[in-house]
Amino acid sequence: MIARMWRGWVPTEKAAEYVDIVERTGMSGYRRTPGNQGAQLLTRDLGDGRTEIITLSWWTGLDHIRAFAGDDISHAKYYPEDDAYLLDREETVTHFEVAPLPSEA
């Protein structure tokens, strides 16, 4: 299993609106792609007028991630609406090998 993580930062007053957009675009795209085992969106108010957004998704293999992200899976995928909300963003995505649960080992 592979976990894929991306982070971005939006103005706190626009966070709820942006979460709705990410759910309609990237998150639904993750979930519709064969090999995706789930996806979650996390938010954290940083207390300085910014909210951090993290997307986490779980995949059965790199080829499935490529089906969603394209050949360069390390490059973040963006949608036209993102520019109106994001103050800053990671241009790359981080991938992690997920250790099996003790009962799965």
HELIX and SHEET records of a PDB file:
HELIX    1   1 THR A   12  LYS A   14  5                                   3    
HELIX    2   2 ALA A   15  VAL A   22  1                                   8    
HELIX    3   3 GLU A   23  MET A   27  3                                   5    
HELIX    4   4 SER A   28  ARG A   32  1                                   5    
HELIX    5   5 LEU A   62  ALA A   69  1                                   8    
HELIX    6   6 PRO A   80  ALA A   84  5                                   5    
HELIX    7   7 PRO A  102  GLU A  104  5                                   3    
SHEET    1   A 4 ASN A  36  ASP A  45  0                                        
SHEET    2   A 4 ARG A  50  TRP A  59 -1                                        
SHEET    3   A 4 ILE A   2  PRO A  11 -1                                        
SHEET    4   A 4 ASP A  88  ARG A  89 -1                                        
SHEET    1   B 4 ASN A  36  ASP A  45  0                                        
SHEET    2   B 4 ARG A  50  TRP A  59 -1                                        
SHEET    3   B 4 ILE A   2  PRO A  11 -1                                        
SHEET    4   B 4 THR A  94  GLU A  97 -1                                        
END                                                                             
